[in-house]
Amino acid sequence: MTQGIFITFEGIDGSGKSTQARLLAERLQFSGRKVVLTREPGGSEGAEEIRQLLLTGDPNRWSAETELLLFNAARRDHLEKTIRPALAEGAVVISDRFADSTRVYQGATRGDLRGAVEQLHSIMIGQEPDLTFIIDMDPQIALERGLARSSGEDRFEDFGLGFQETLRHGFLTLAKAHPSRCLVVDGNRAVEAVAAEVAAQFEARQ
């Protein structure tokens, strides 16, 4: 059986990446592809429980180190229970966030943890996407959109605009460091225009 394809969507909070992940999944399903749409933190029963610990409550609920360990615990369960089995069955796995979010959120913004982030990833995860779409958007607009959702999972939005600006810089820097798999897509456009570019870029990589 042909090995599947692992695609991730990254970006700051409120950038529209979740919508774009869903639209690409729907497009591929319509064309007859087997698709698994998932998310992080979450994507498996155990990881969804950890998600609630990470995304709710006071912004300073966890130290950066504890947060890093929780994200990796969730990701390991997600990888074991959802991602690897689906890839082994030849599916296109589309994940709303993966390890790049940890590289940016914990490695680039929450203390000097870059080394620890990469070391834990190497030991416990050891998986990279085949293709990563980074939806780039104005931090002010994205933050307003994220807070307007009132999802209850707004712990990171509560860090404020400065934090979101730092995140955006982190994602753009990461894209430059990994040009073979990371594609930056302008999210400051109509949803349909962004989706069309994502679909075209995906097909060009096939």
C-alpha positions as CSV (number, residue, x, y, z in Angstrom):
1,M,0.0,0.0,0.0
2,T,1.2,3.5,-0.9
3,Q,2.4,5.6,2.1
4,G,0.1,8.6,2.7
5,I,0.9,12.3,2.7
6,F,1.2,14.4,5.8
7,I,0.2,18.0,5.5
8,T,0.1,20.6,8.2
9,F,-1.3,24.1,8.5
10,E,0.4,26.7,10.8
11,G,0.0,30.3,11.7
12,I,-0.9,32.7,14.5
13,D,-4.2,32.5,16.4
14,G,-7.1,33.7,14.2
15,S,-5.2,33.4,10.9
16,G,-7.7,31.2,9.3
17,K,-5.6,28.1,9.1
18,S,-8.3,25.8,10.6
19,T,-10.7,26.9,7.9
20,Q,-8.1,26.3,5.2
21,A,-7.3,22.9,6.5
22,R,-11.0,22.0,6.4
23,L,-11.4,23.3,2.9
24,L,-8.5,21.4,1.5
25,A,-9.7,18.2,3.2
26,E,-13.2,18.7,1.7
27,R,-11.6,19.3,-1.8
28,L,-9.5,16.2,-1.6
29,Q,-12.4,14.1,-0.3
30,F,-14.6,15.3,-3.2
31,S,-11.9,14.2,-5.6
32,G,-11.9,10.7,-4.1
33,R,-8.9,10.9,-1.9
34,K,-8.9,9.2,1.6
35,V,-8.4,12.1,4.0
36,V,-8.0,12.3,7.8
37,L,-8.5,15.9,9.1
38,T,-7.1,16.3,12.6
39,R,-5.7,19.0,14.9
40,E,-3.3,19.8,17.7
41,P,-3.3,19.8,20.5
42,G,-5.7,17.0,20.2
43,G,-6.5,14.5,17.4
44,S,-6.8,11.5,19.7
45,E,-8.8,10.8,22.9
46,G,-5.9,11.3,25.2
47,A,-4.5,14.3,23.4
48,E,-7.9,16.0,23.5
49,E,-7.9,15.8,27.3
50,I,-4.5,17.4,27.4
51,R,-5.8,20.1,25.0
52,Q,-8.2,21.4,27.7
53,L,-5.3,21.7,30.1
54,L,-3.3,23.7,27.6
55,L,-5.8,26.1,26.0
56,T,-8.0,27.1,28.9
57,G,-7.4,29.0,32.1
58,D,-5.0,31.8,33.1
59,P,-2.3,32.6,30.5
60,N,0.4,32.0,33.2
61,R,-1.1,28.7,34.3
62,W,1.9,26.7,33.2
63,S,5.6,27.5,33.0
64,A,7.1,27.3,29.5
65,E,8.8,24.0,30.5
66,T,5.7,22.4,31.7
67,E,3.8,23.6,28.7
68,L,6.4,22.1,26.4
69,L,6.1,18.7,28.1
70,L,2.3,18.7,27.9
71,F,2.4,19.5,24.1
72,N,4.8,16.7,23.5
73,A,2.7,14.3,25.5
74,A,-0.3,15.2,23.5
75,R,1.6,15.0,20.2
76,R,3.0,11.6,20.9
77,D,-0.5,10.2,21.6
78,H,-1.8,11.9,18.5
79,L,1.1,10.4,16.4
80,E,0.6,6.9,17.7
81,K,-3.2,6.7,17.6
82,T,-4.1,8.8,14.6
83,I,-1.4,10.1,12.3
84,R,0.8,7.1,11.7
85,P,-2.0,4.6,11.3
86,A,-3.7,6.8,8.7
87,L,-0.5,7.3,6.8
88,A,0.2,3.6,6.8
89,E,-3.2,3.1,5.1
90,G,-2.3,5.6,2.4
91,A,-4.5,8.5,3.6
92,V,-3.8,12.2,3.2
93,V,-3.5,13.4,6.8
94,I,-4.2,17.1,7.3
95,S,-3.4,18.5,10.7
96,D,-4.3,21.9,12.0
97,R,-0.9,22.5,13.8
98,F,1.9,20.2,14.5
99,A,5.5,20.4,15.8
100,D,6.2,23.8,14.1
101,S,3.7,25.4,16.5
102,T,5.8,24.2,19.5
103,R,9.0,25.4,17.8
104,V,7.4,28.9,17.5
105,Y,5.2,29.1,20.6
106,Q,7.5,27.6,23.1
107,G,10.9,27.7,21.4
108,A,10.8,31.2,20.1
109,T,8.6,33.1,22.6
110,R,8.6,31.5,26.0
111,G,12.1,31.4,27.3
112,D,15.3,30.0,25.9
113,L,13.9,26.6,25.1
114,R,14.9,26.1,21.4
115,G,17.4,23.4,22.2
116,A,14.9,21.5,24.5
117,V,12.2,21.8,21.9
118,E,14.3,20.2,19.2
119,Q,15.7,17.6,21.5
120,L,12.3,16.4,22.7
121,H,11.0,16.4,19.2
122,S,13.9,14.2,18.0
123,I,13.5,11.8,20.9
124,M,9.7,11.5,21.3
125,I,8.2,12.5,17.9
126,G,10.7,12.1,15.0
127,Q,8.2,13.0,12.3
128,E,8.0,16.0,10.0
129,P,5.2,16.9,7.6
130,D,5.7,16.4,3.8
131,L,4.2,19.9,3.3
132,T,3.4,22.8,5.6
133,F,1.2,25.7,4.8
134,I,1.9,28.8,6.9
135,I,-1.1,31.2,6.7
136,D,0.3,34.6,7.2
137,M,-2.0,37.3,8.5
138,D,-1.9,40.8,10.1
139,P,-1.6,40.1,13.9
140,Q,-4.1,42.8,14.9
141,I,-6.8,41.5,12.6
142,A,-6.1,37.9,13.5
143,L,-6.2,38.6,17.2
144,E,-9.5,40.4,17.0
145,R,-10.9,37.5,15.0
146,G,-9.6,34.9,17.5
147,L,-11.0,36.7,20.5
148,A,-14.3,37.2,18.7
149,R,-14.8,33.5,18.5
150,S,-15.2,33.3,22.3
151,S,-14.4,29.6,22.1
152,G,-13.2,29.4,25.7
153,E,-9.8,28.1,24.3
154,D,-8.2,31.5,24.1
155,R,-5.4,31.2,26.6
156,F,-2.8,32.2,24.0
157,E,-4.8,35.0,22.6
158,D,-4.9,36.4,26.1
159,F,-1.2,37.0,26.0
160,G,-2.0,40.0,23.7
161,L,-0.9,41.6,20.5
162,G,2.8,41.7,21.2
163,F,2.8,38.0,21.6
164,Q,1.0,37.5,18.3
165,E,3.5,39.7,16.5
166,T,6.4,37.7,17.9
167,L,4.6,34.5,16.8
168,R,4.2,35.8,13.3
169,H,7.9,36.6,13.1
170,G,8.7,33.2,14.4
171,F,6.6,31.4,11.7
172,L,8.1,33.5,8.9
173,T,11.6,32.8,10.2
174,L,10.8,29.1,10.3
175,A,9.5,29.1,6.7
176,K,12.8,30.6,5.5
177,A,14.7,27.9,7.4
178,H,12.7,25.1,5.8
179,P,11.9,26.2,2.3
180,S,11.5,22.7,0.8
181,R,8.4,22.0,2.9
182,C,7.1,25.3,4.2
183,L,4.9,27.5,1.9
184,V,3.8,30.9,3.2
185,V,0.3,31.9,2.0
186,D,-1.1,35.4,2.3
187,G,-4.1,35.1,4.6
188,N,-5.2,38.7,4.2
189,R,-7.6,37.9,1.4
190,A,-11.0,36.3,0.9
191,V,-11.2,32.8,2.2
192,E,-11.9,31.5,-1.3
193,A,-8.8,33.1,-2.7
194,V,-6.6,31.6,0.0
195,A,-8.1,28.2,-0.6
196,A,-7.5,28.4,-4.3
197,E,-3.8,29.1,-3.8
198,V,-3.5,26.3,-1.2
199,A,-5.1,23.8,-3.6
200,A,-2.9,24.9,-6.5
201,Q,0.2,24.6,-4.4
202,F,-0.8,21.2,-3.2
203,E,-1.4,19.9,-6.7
204,A,1.9,21.4,-7.9
205,R,3.7,19.3,-5.3
206,Q,2.1,16.0,-6.4
